Amino acid sequence: MEKITKNLFSVFLLSMLCFASCKSEKDVFIDEPLETREQFVKTNVENSIMDKLHDPDSYQFVFLKLRDSVQYKDNLNVYRTFYQGLTDSDKKQLSEQETYKAEGSAKYVPTKVRYLEDNIAKNEKVLSEIRKVYEELGDRVNETIYYKYLFTFRSMNTEDQEGLYNYFVKTEAKPNWKVLKVAETEDEIAIIPSDFPGYEAMMKSAE
């Protein structure tokens, strides 16, 4: 069950990431001065890529564009939606099994009933933990914890020709806006993390 749940969550998470990446820039939550944040990010990205360039002296910054951001509540909502969906589906199947039992139908399967009841109990524990995290975070649920940027620059390549390069960057939020990952494609940037406060207790409840 645990393996199936993880696979299902991976598929669900990818769909949520696709949805998140489609948000317009004006929909992205900003809670730090724009110039301060972008200067920190620009400097941090440059420090992380400069030694990887063929010709660092030819580097020319082009632009830095905010693509997306994540708040604590975004994380929690992804997990809550997923586990609530599992619970609702299992409860529906359990209701069907109860109907089959009342009708004396051969479709009634006692082992399936126990399986569904166990799943429901586990998933409801996770949902309970999610509610606890919401309560413990309080106003912090609205804090931005990660940003995703498009970083563009020019540099000479190995053939000594100038090229235009686009990289996608994931950074922490204030105070340091630390660069966590630099990737060539946006799909490589997982914007929904699994290290927010209360995550371990939440997932342990599903074991």
C-alpha positions in Angstrom: 0.0 0.0 0.0 2.8 2.4 0.9 4.5 1.9 -2.5 1.3 2.4 -4.4 0.5 5.5 -2.4 4.0 7.0 -3.1 3.6 6.3 -6.8 0.1 7.9 -6.8 1.4 10.9 -5.0 4.3 11.3 -7.5 1.8 11.4 -10.3 -0.4 13.8 -8.4 2.5 16.0 -7.4 3.6 16.3 -11.1 0.2 17.5 -12.0 0.2 20.1 -9.2 3.7 21.3 -10.2 2.4 21.8 -13.8 -0.5 23.8 -12.5 1.8 25.9 -10.2 4.1 26.7 -13.0 1.3 28.1 -15.0 0.6 30.9 -12.5 1.2 34.4 -13.9 3.9 36.5 -12.3 1.3 38.8 -10.7 -0.2 35.8 -8.9 3.1 35.0 -7.2 3.2 36.0 -3.5 6.0 38.5 -2.8 7.0 39.3 0.8 10.4 40.9 0.4 11.6 44.1 -1.4 12.0 43.1 -5.1 15.3 44.8 -5.7 16.9 43.3 -2.5 15.7 39.8 -3.2 16.6 39.8 -6.9 20.1 41.2 -6.2 20.7 38.5 -3.7 19.5 35.8 -6.1 21.5 37.1 -9.0 24.7 37.2 -7.0 24.1 33.7 -5.5 23.3 32.2 -8.9 26.4 33.8 -10.5 28.6 32.4 -7.7 27.2 28.9 -8.3 27.7 28.8 -12.1 30.7 30.9 -12.8 33.3 28.1 -12.3 31.3 25.9 -14.6 31.5 28.3 -17.6 34.0 27.7 -20.4 35.0 31.4 -20.4 33.9 33.1 -17.1 35.3 36.4 -18.3 32.8 36.5 -21.2 29.8 36.2 -18.9 27.1 38.8 -19.4 24.0 38.9 -17.3 20.7 39.3 -19.3 17.8 39.0 -16.9 16.3 37.3 -13.9 12.6 36.5 -14.0 10.4 35.2 -11.2 8.5 32.1 -12.3 6.8 30.8 -9.2 6.9 30.7 -5.4 5.7 28.4 -2.6 4.2 29.1 0.8 3.9 26.7 3.6 0.1 26.5 2.9 0.8 25.5 -0.7 2.7 22.4 0.5 0.0 21.5 3.0 -2.8 21.9 0.5 -1.0 19.5 -1.9 -0.8 16.8 0.7 -4.2 17.5 2.1 -5.9 17.3 -1.3 -4.1 14.1 -2.1 -4.9 12.2 1.1 -8.4 13.6 1.2 -8.9 12.2 -2.3 -7.6 8.8 -1.2 -9.9 8.8 1.8 -13.0 9.8 -0.1 -12.3 7.1 -2.8 -11.8 4.4 -0.1 -15.0 5.4 1.7 -17.0 5.2 -1.5 -15.7 1.7 -2.1 -16.4 0.7 1.5 -19.9 2.0 1.1 -20.3 -0.2 -2.0 -19.0 -3.2 -0.1 -21.6 -2.6 2.7 -24.3 -2.5 0.0 -23.1 -5.8 -1.5 -23.1 -7.4 1.9 -26.6 -6.3 2.6 -27.8 -7.6 -0.7 -25.9 -10.9 -0.2 -24.0 -10.2 -3.4 -20.9 -12.2 -4.4 -19.2 -8.9 -4.9 -18.8 -8.5 -1.2 -15.2 -9.3 -0.3 -14.3 -9.3 3.5 -10.6 -8.9 2.8 -11.2 -5.8 0.7 -13.3 -4.3 3.5 -10.4 -4.7 6.0 -8.0 -3.3 3.4 -10.2 -0.3 2.9 -10.7 0.3 6.6 -7.0 0.2 7.2 -6.3 2.6 4.4 -9.0 5.0 5.7 -7.6 4.9 9.2 -4.1 5.7 8.0 -5.0 8.4 5.7 -7.3 10.1 8.3 -4.3 10.1 10.7 -2.3 12.0 8.0 -5.1 14.5 7.5 -5.2 15.0 11.3 -1.5 15.7 11.3 -1.9 18.2 8.5 -4.5 20.1 10.5 -2.1 20.1 13.5 0.7 21.6 11.3 -1.7 24.3 10.1 -2.5 25.2 13.7 1.1 25.1 14.9 2.3 27.3 12.0 -0.4 29.9 12.5 0.3 33.0 10.4 3.5 31.4 9.1 1.4 29.3 6.7 1.5 32.5 4.5 5.3 32.7 4.5 7.1 32.2 1.2 9.7 29.4 1.6 10.9 28.8 -2.0 11.2 30.8 -5.2 11.7 29.6 -8.8 13.4 31.9 -11.3 14.4 31.9 -15.0 18.0 33.1 -15.2 19.4 34.2 -18.6 22.9 35.1 -19.5 25.4 35.2 -22.4 28.8 33.5 -22.5 31.3 32.1 -24.9 31.0 28.4 -25.5 33.7 25.7 -26.2 33.6 26.8 -29.8 34.4 30.4 -28.8 31.0 31.5 -30.0 28.7 33.6 -27.9 25.6 31.7 -26.7 22.4 32.7 -24.9 21.7 30.4 -22.0 18.5 29.9 -19.9 18.6 28.2 -16.5 15.9 27.6 -14.0 16.8 28.2 -10.4 15.2 27.2 -7.1 16.1 29.4 -4.1 15.2 29.6 -0.5 13.5 32.7 0.8 14.8 35.4 3.2 17.2 36.1 4.6 19.8 34.6 2.3 17.9 33.4 -0.8 20.3 30.5 -1.0 20.5 28.7 -4.4 19.2 25.1 -3.9 19.3 24.0 -7.5 20.1 25.2 -11.0 18.7 23.2 -13.9 18.4 23.4 -17.7 14.7 22.5 -17.8 11.9 23.7 -15.6 10.7 20.1 -15.0 13.8 19.5 -13.0 12.8 22.0 -10.4 10.6 20.4 -7.8 8.9 23.4 -6.2 6.9 21.4 -3.6 9.4 20.3 -0.9 9.0 17.7 1.7 10.9 19.3 4.6 8.4 21.7 6.0 7.7 21.8 9.8 5.7 18.8 10.8 6.4 16.8 7.7 8.1 13.8 9.3 5.3 13.4 11.9 2.7 13.7 9.2 4.2 10.9 7.1 5.0 8.7 10.0 1.3 8.7 10.8 0.7 6.9 7.5 3.0 4.0 8.3 
